[in-house]
Amino acid sequence: MADTAEATPAPARAPASGRPIPAYGHSAVDYEQRVDYDRLRAYRLSRARAALESSECGAFLLFDFYNIRYTTQTWIGGALGDKMTRYALLTRDAGPVLWDFGSAARHHQLYAPWLAPEDCRAGMLGLRGGIAPAAGLMAAAVREIRGLLEDAGVADLPVGVDIVEPPFLFEMQRQGLRVVDAQQLMLDARVIKNEDEIALLSMAAAMVDGVYQDIAEALKPGVRENEIVALANKRLYEMGSDQVEAINAVSGERCNPHPHNFSDRLIRPGDQAFFDVIQSYNGYRTCYYRTFGVGSATASQRDAYTRAREWMDAAIAAVKPGVGTDVIARLWPRAEEFGFGDERAAFGLQFGHGLGLGLHERPVISRLNSLEHPVELQEGMVFALETYCPADDGFSAARIEEEVVVTAAGPQILTKFPAQELFVANAY
């Protein structure tokens, strides 16, 4: 079993002499110490084991593909990773055992030596209902899992499950297994990042810094929103992204209300346009908005940007260990102050969310949840802060996002593309 003492986070502290958090080169080299992947794997598994040992559970059965990656250090891509076919069993003294899609299990046996070969197994549960439960795949899987629990002496203890298809849950119950929630425990385990996770988040953000330079140069009248999306995807995969989850591209009259998607709209002179780049490098995600004026900007657009920036700067200034997320949420305007009926309708606009292997980890910061249920900030948390301000012209809007690391010396910002003032691309 991994030593749970490794669950103490390695420095999210500010580097010596005020140096920034590094964004290493992506290659393995002999002349620099970069990301230590063995240390990363040991840290993540130790955090998951500590969460299990602190619970009433005898085992965790994990279907959430971020939790699977966190515990088994494996990944096969989003097209199959989200089909509820991959799953992993972690008991207190053994595993993890991984069931993966067909030949992927054989690949892990060859290339993932931190897993015992016999713990990499082919699995198939039905592809989210494509194969009906009546085929018996789920029943056979639960029998196999129950046998492993019996071998580990924990079959009488609850099994913690993160997410699950109803037929699989019903089958577990039919075979006498008591199921409880493991997602809360796993999210708590993932909330504190070690130095390797933070370095990977910084490297991912550096990739998006470069993409925004490309966007700034390409952002001219006559370019379509979807062309910017294509440009961003191409550059990110060229730089080594393992998944581009989404690129939001929003311009002109589409800026208000925020549609959270892109279209084939032609960008026009004087538009305000904002973008969000959501992608991952070695699993670690970005969520990184920037707003531009196209050719020129009006006083109304600049005023909206200034207010969004003021809200952002106030939030960043409040970040330090020991501060509650309610303190940050109160610095942002109430929903009614920027045109919404309540906080649910405005959710995601004045917003913060943890970043890691998942896009929305802990802490989640908003007026909807944080005022009554605050979370204390801790050294080693990494999260994105987002602000949004509609312009008084009725259709433009400013959107800003910064990725923040909580350190003992205060916040460090991973997102470097200029955002203190409205950036006018290709000014006339």
N, C-alpha and C positions, 0 to 999 in steps of 0.2 A: 504494500500500500504506500502511496506517496506520503511524504511527511507533511502533515497539515500545518506545520510551522511555516511552510512556504506561502500560506495564505496571507501572511503579512505583506502588504503591497510594497514592492520595490519603488524607488522614488518617483513620485509625481511631484516631488519637491522641485522648486526652481533649480536648474543646474548652477554649479558654482560660478561665482563672478557675474551673476545675472545673465548667463548665456541662455539663449532660447532652447526650447525643446527641439531636438534634432529632427531633420527630415533626411534620413540616410539615402544614399544611392540604393538602387534596387538589386544590385548584384551582390553575390557573396565574394568577399575579398580577404586577403591575408594581412592587409596592412591597416585595417581599422576593425574595431569591435562594433558591430552593428546589432541588428535584432538577433537575440539568442533564442532560436526556436525551441531548443530542448528546454530551456528555462520557461518559455512561454507555455509549452505543453504541460510541464509539471505544475506550474502555477495554476492554470485553469482547472486541471483535474483535482488538485488539492482543495481549491475553493468549492468545487462541487461536492467532494467527499465531506468536507467540513459541514456543508449545508445539510447533507444527508444525515450525518452523525448527530447534528443538533436537533433533528426532527424525530417524530414518532415512527417514521417509515423504516421498513426493512430494506427497501430498494426504491430507486427512481426508475420509471419507465418513460423514456423521453421520445417524443415524436417531433417536437419543435426543432426544425433543422438548425437553428442557432445553438440550442442546447446540445444537440448531437455533435456539432462541430466543437463546442466548448469542452465536452467531455472526451470525445474520441479523436479529436484533431483530424477529422476527415471531412471531405466535401466532394460532391459530384455535380454541382450546378443546380440552378434554380428550376430548370424544366422538370427534373425528377425529384429534386429535394423537397418540393412542397406538395407532393402527391400522397402524403401520409403512408408511404410504403417503407421508408427508412425508419428504423427505431433502434434504441439502445437501452440496455439494462445495466444499471449501476447498483451493485450491492455494497454493503459495508466493507467487505473483505475481498471482493473479487471484481473482475471486469475492468472497464466496461465491455460488455458483449454487444456487438453491432450486427444488425441485420440490414443488408444493403441490396440495392437493385442488381440482381443477376451477377454479371461478370465484374461489377465494381467490387464485390467481396473478394474475388480472387486478386484483383489489383491491389487492394489493401494488404493482403497477405504478402505480396511481393514488395510493396513500397512503403508500408507503414509499420516499421519494426517495433514501435512502441506498443502495438497491439499484438497479443498472442495470436498466431495463425488460426487456432481453433475458435477464437472469439470473433472472427470475421466470417459471417455466415450470409448466404443468400436468403433474401426474404421477399415475400410478396403477400400483401393483404387485400389488394383489389383496386388500387389506383383510384381512390376516392369514389368507390361505388361502381367503377367500370366492370369489375368482376363482382357479382352479387355475393353477399355473405353466405347465401345458401350453398355456394361452392365449397365451403368448409375451410377456406384458407385462414380465416380469423380464428376459428375454433382450434385448428392445429397449432397456430402460433401461440395461443394462450396456454395450451397444454404444454408446449415446450418451455414457455416462460415459467409456468407454475412448477415444472420439474426443476428448473434452475433455482427457483426460490426455495424449494424443498431441500435441494442439495446444500444451499447456503444456510439452512435453518431459520429462514425468515418468512416462510409461507403464511404464518399466522399473524404477521405484522402488516400494517397497511402498506399498500403500494402507492407511491406518489407518482402521479401522471400529470404532464404539463398540458398538452392538448390531445384530443382524441376524437375519433369518429364514434357516433352513438352506437353502431352495431358492435364495435370492438369493446366499448365500455360495458355494454349489456352482456357480452360473452365473458368478460372478466368476472362480472358479478355472478353469472350463471355457474361458473366454475369455482365459485367460493372465494374469490379475491376481494378484499376490501380496498376501495380506491379513494384516495384523498388528493388534494391539489398540491402539485410540486412546483407549479410555475412561479408562485410567489417566492419560494425558497431559491429557485434557480436565478430569478431576476436579482434577488438580494446578493447571491454569490457573484454575479457578473458585474455588479455596480462599481466595484473598486478595481481600477485598471492598474496593472503593473507597468514597469518602464517599457517593456517590449510592446504591450498593447498601445501605450501612448505614442511610442515611436511610429507604429504602423498607422495610427490615426493621423499623425503629423505627415507621414509620407503620402497618405491618401489625399489629404488636404492640399499638399504641394502639387499634386497632379491637377487638381481643380484650379489652383492659382494659374497654371499655364493655360488651361482650357479657357478661362475668362479672358486672358490676353488674346487668344484666337477669336473669341466671340466679339470682343471690343473692335478688333480689326475688320471683322466680317459684317458688323451690324450697320447696314446701310439700307436706305429705301429700296424696295424691290426684292429684298430677301424675305423668304417665308419663315415663319416660326419653325416649321418642321425641318427646314434646311439647317437651322441652328442646332436643332436636336441631332440631326445626322452628323454635323460637324463635331459636336461634343462626343457622341458615341465613338466616332472614328478615332479621335485623338486619345480618348481614355483607353480604348483597347490597345492602341499603339503603345501607350505608356505602361501597360501592364495591368489594367483593371481586370479583376476576375468576374465582375458582374456590374453592368450599368443597369441599375434598377429602374430609374426614371429620370427624365430631364423635363422639368416644367419650362415652358417658354410662353410668356404671356405679354401681350403688347397692346398699345392703343386703348380702344374702348373696352377691350377684354380685361383690363387691369382691375376694374372695380365693377362688380364684386369679383374677388379672386376665384377663378374657376378650378385651380389646381390641376391643370392639364395643358396640353399644347394643341395647336390647330395648324391649318395651312394658310392662315391669314398673312397677307403681304404687309410687311412693316413699312410705315410711311414717315415722311419727314416730320420731325417734332414729336413723334411718339415717345411715351415713356414705356420702357420694356424691362421686365424682370425675369430672371431665370433661377432655377434650383437644380443643382447637380447632385444626384443621389447615386452613388457608386461605391464599390468596395475594392480595396487592395488587400490581398491575403485575408479577406473576410471583413476587414474593418472599414466602416462606412463613413461617407461624408453626407452632410445635408447642408447646403452652402448656397444661399441666395445672394444675388447681386442685382441691382437696379441701374439702368442706363437711360440717359436721354439719347435720342437718335438725331444727330445733326444739330439740335438745339434743344432748349428746355424753357418752359414758361415759368413765370413767377409762382403760379399755383403748384406746378410740379416740384419746384425747388423747395417751396414751403413744406409740402408734404414730406419730402425727403428729410428736411431738417428736423421735423418733429419725430419721424421714425428713428433718426439717428440719436436724438436726445433720449428717447425711451431706451434705446439699446445701450448707450453709454451709462445711463443711470443703473441699469441692470448689471452690467459688467462690473461697475465700481462696487457693487454690493457683494460680489462673490468672494467668499473666504470660508475656510472651515468653521463650522459652528453656526453659520447663518441658516435660518429656516427658509425654505422655498416660498413661504408666505410673504417674507420681506421683499423678495424679488417681484412676486406677482402684484403686490400693492403698488409698485412703482409704475406699472403699466395702466393705461386708461381703462375704465369700465366699458363694457360692450356698448352701452347707450351713448358713450361719448364719441364713438366713431361709427355710429349708424346702424347698430344691431340691437335687437330687442332684448337679448339676454346672453349670458356667457356661453351657453351651449351653441347658439347660432354663430357666435364669434370665435368658437374654439379653433385653435390652430393658427390664429393670426398674431396675438400677443402670447408667446408660447415658448416653452423650453422643453427639451427632451434629451435623455441620455443617448449617447452614441457608443457603439461597440460592434459586436458581430451583428446585432440588430439595429434597425433604424430608430426604433422608439423603445429605448431602455429606460431605466430609472436614473435620475429623477424626472418626472413629468411636472412641468411648472406652468400653471395657468390659474386664472381667477376661478375657473370652474371647480378645481379640486384642491388647490394649494392653500386657500385661506383657512379652510376648516381642517384640512389634513396635511399639514406641512411636513416636509422631510428635511432633516438636518444635512447640510452640505458637509462632505468629508473630503479630505485630501485623497486624490486619486480618482475622483469622479470626473467624467468628461461628458459635456452636454452641449447642445446647440441652443442658442437663444435667437428667437425670431421676432421681429416687429413688423407691423404693417400700418400704413397710414393712407387713407383715401385722400385724394386731392379735392379742393373745393370746386374744381371744374366739373365734378360729377362723374368722371369716368377714368381719370388717371389715378395712379396709386404708387406708393413706394414700398418696397419690401427689402429688408436687410436681415442677414443672418450671420452670426459669428459662432465658431466652435471654441469652447472654453474649457481649459483644464484647471481644476481646483488644486492649488499648491499651497504650501504653508506660507509662502511669500506673497500670496494673492493670485489673481487670475492670470493665466497665460493664454494668448489667442493663437490658434492654429491657422486660421483663415487670413491670408495675407493680401489678397487683391484689394487695392484701395477702395475704401468705402466711407471715409469720413465726410466726403462731399459727393453730391450727385456727379457721376462720371458721364460726360457727354461724349459719345463715340462718334468719330468722324465729323467733328464740328464744322459747320459752315463758316 
